[in-house]
Amino acid sequence: MRACGRARASISTTGPSHETRDSQILGDQLPTVRAVAPHLLLNPNTVARTYEEWEKNSVTETTVGRGSFVRTHPTRRVG
């Protein structure tokens, strides 16, 4: 596995899980990609792809200009 893939896997496993969403951080805003990347010593593109995966899997919800938030309830995507 490439270093980038390992890093994304690491972020994904430490990200907002179903259990965490249910107990602690429902609706909380995630830190920005620019804030997370240097903290984890990762390329911002790696963090951005992880955030995109979380949104695709209905873990988070992103609004342009507001940021990414842990989804408070699962929703179905139509289309």
N, C-alpha and C positions, 0 to 999 in steps of 0.2 A: 504494500500500500504506500502510495506517495505521502510525503510529509504533509501536504495540504489535506489529503484525505484523512490522515490520522488526526490532524488538528480539528477538522470539521466534526469528526466522530467524537472527539473529546468535548467540544462545545455542545454538541447535540445531547450527549449523555449528562452534561451538567446543566442543561437548560431547563426551562419550566416543564416539569413532568406533570402527568395527570394528577398524581397525589399532591404535588406542590400547589397546583392550580386549585384543587379542592380545599386545601387547608390554610394556605397562607397568603397568596399574592394575587387573588382574583382581581382583575382590573388594574393591577399595578403597571406602571410604565417601565419598559425595559430601557437600559442605558443605550445611548446612541452607539452606532457602529464605531465612530471615531473615538469614543471613550473606551470601548471594550477592547479594540484591537491592540493598542499599546500596552494595556494592562495585562493582556494574555500573550503579548509578544507575537501577535499574528498580523498577517496582512489584512487590511480592512475588507478586501474582496472576499476573503474566507469567512469573516464574520457576517458580511452582508448575505452571502449565499446561505448560511445557516439560518439567519432570520427569515429569508425567503422560504426555506424548507418548513420552518415552524408555521408560517402563515399558510402555506399550501396544505399542511396537515391540521389546520384549524386549531393550533395551539395558541397562536397570537393573532392580533388584528392590527394592521398598519393603516394609518391615515396620513396622507401627505400633509406636511406642515405641523402635524401633532406628534407623530412618532408611533412606536410599536407598543402595544399593550397586551398583557396576558388576557386571553379570551375568557370572559366570564361564563359563557355557556357555549356548548357545541352548536354549530350551525351547519346546514347542508348547503353546498354550493350548487347552484343550478347552472347547467350549461356546459 
